[in-house]
Amino acid sequence: MTGMKKVICVVEDEKDLNELVKRYLEKEGYEVRSYLTFDEASMHTGDSDVHLWILDIMLGDKSGFDLIEEIRHENPNIPVIFMSARDKEFDRIIGLEKGSDDYITKPFSPKELVLRVNNIIRRTYKDEEQKLTVDGYQIDEARRTVSDPAGAVIDLTTKEFDLMMLFVKNRGTAFSRDQILEQVWETNYYGSDRVVDDTLRRLRRKMPDLSIHTIYGFGYRLG
């Protein structure tokens, strides 16, 4: 489902820099786990809910190069960004050979790092973000298409699609007809809330497995 925070692990033995990077990424909406030592990070290289690693190359007597091998062993496709104070072409080349997705040299501006992180996350997870499965239906938010469990495309009007997305993104939340009117038809819609019931009836007919419940005297909710 969308709405889940992406998890980023930061491995950097300089405490202040680690904190700074963490703060900037959290402000951007990521969940950040920070590790100060190689061994600490090494215990988490198999965590399956991580979306991106940011590794310092120099970690005491060990290196980020060793760590990326552990990470890749557990999770071959996860993106990795290297940070290094030594602006040597050598490091960069090894970094890229080892399969890092990006490389940033210190000192860097945290904003620059955030930009690179956003780009990599967008690139890596773009399909996942836009496709949802709800009650057996495949929803592609970017293309605004829905297909049934057998893969056949269901033809929805704009409002039917918007109404469905309101429920899908707020599963378990009950909406009154007024709230639905406001969210889907905007506030400048002066029609009666019959339009909500009519649109919902059509949606239920087209998507019978969608578990939208009627809350009598109030409105509707999904699931």
Secondary structure in CASP SS format (residue, H / E / C, confidence):
PFRMAT SS
TARGET T0000
AUTHOR 0000-0000-0000
METHOD secondary structure of the structure
MODEL  1
M C 1.00
T C 1.00
G C 1.00
M C 1.00
K C 1.00
K C 1.00
V E 1.00
I E 1.00
C E 1.00
V E 1.00
V E 1.00
E C 1.00
D C 1.00
E C 1.00
K H 1.00
D H 1.00
L H 1.00
N H 1.00
E H 1.00
L H 1.00
V H 1.00
K H 1.00
R H 1.00
Y H 1.00
L H 1.00
E H 1.00
K H 1.00
E C 1.00
G C 1.00
Y C 1.00
E E 1.00
V E 1.00
R E 1.00
S E 1.00
Y E 1.00
L C 1.00
T C 1.00
F H 1.00
D H 1.00
E H 1.00
A H 1.00
S H 1.00
M C 1.00
H C 1.00
T C 1.00
G C 1.00
D C 1.00
S C 1.00
D C 1.00
V C 1.00
H C 1.00
L E 1.00
W E 1.00
I E 1.00
L E 1.00
D E 1.00
I C 1.00
M E 1.00
L E 1.00
G C 1.00
D C 1.00
K E 1.00
S E 1.00
G H 1.00
F H 1.00
D H 1.00
L H 1.00
I H 1.00
E H 1.00
E H 1.00
I H 1.00
R H 1.00
H H 1.00
E H 1.00
N C 1.00
P C 1.00
N C 1.00
I C 1.00
P C 1.00
V E 1.00
I E 1.00
F E 1.00
M E 1.00
S E 1.00
A C 1.00
R C 1.00
D C 1.00
K C 1.00
E H 1.00
F H 1.00
D H 1.00
R H 1.00
I H 1.00
I H 1.00
G H 1.00
L H 1.00
E H 1.00
K C 1.00
G C 1.00
S C 1.00
D C 1.00
D E 1.00
Y E 1.00
I E 1.00
T E 1.00
K C 1.00
P C 1.00
F C 1.00
S C 1.00
P H 1.00
K H 1.00
E H 1.00
L H 1.00
V H 1.00
L H 1.00
R H 1.00
V H 1.00
N H 1.00
N H 1.00
I H 1.00
I H 1.00
R H 1.00
R H 1.00
T H 1.00
Y H 1.00
K H 1.00
D H 1.00
E H 1.00
E H 1.00
Q H 1.00
K E 1.00
L E 1.00
T E 1.00
V E 1.00
D C 1.00
G C 1.00
Y E 1.00
Q E 1.00
I E 1.00
D E 1.00
E C 1.00
A C 1.00
R C 1.00
R C 1.00
T E 1.00
V E 1.00
S E 1.00
D C 1.00
P C 1.00
A C 1.00
G C 1.00
A C 1.00
V E 1.00
I E 1.00
D C 1.00
L C 1.00
T C 1.00
T H 1.00
K H 1.00
E H 1.00
F H 1.00
D H 1.00
L H 1.00
M H 1.00
M H 1.00
L H 1.00
F H 1.00
V H 1.00
K H 1.00
N C 1.00
R C 1.00
G C 1.00
T C 1.00
A E 1.00
F E 1.00
S E 1.00
R H 1.00
D H 1.00
Q H 1.00
I H 1.00
L H 1.00
E H 1.00
Q H 1.00
V H 1.00
W C 1.00
E C 1.00
T C 1.00
N C 1.00
Y C 1.00
Y C 1.00
G C 1.00
S C 1.00
D C 1.00
R H 1.00
V H 1.00
V H 1.00
D H 1.00
D H 1.00
T H 1.00
L H 1.00
R H 1.00
R H 1.00
L H 1.00
R H 1.00
R H 1.00
K H 1.00
M C 1.00
P C 1.00
D C 1.00
L C 1.00
S C 1.00
I E 1.00
H E 1.00
T E 1.00
I E 1.00
Y C 1.00
G C 1.00
F C 1.00
G E 1.00
Y E 1.00
R E 1.00
L E 1.00
G C 1.00
END
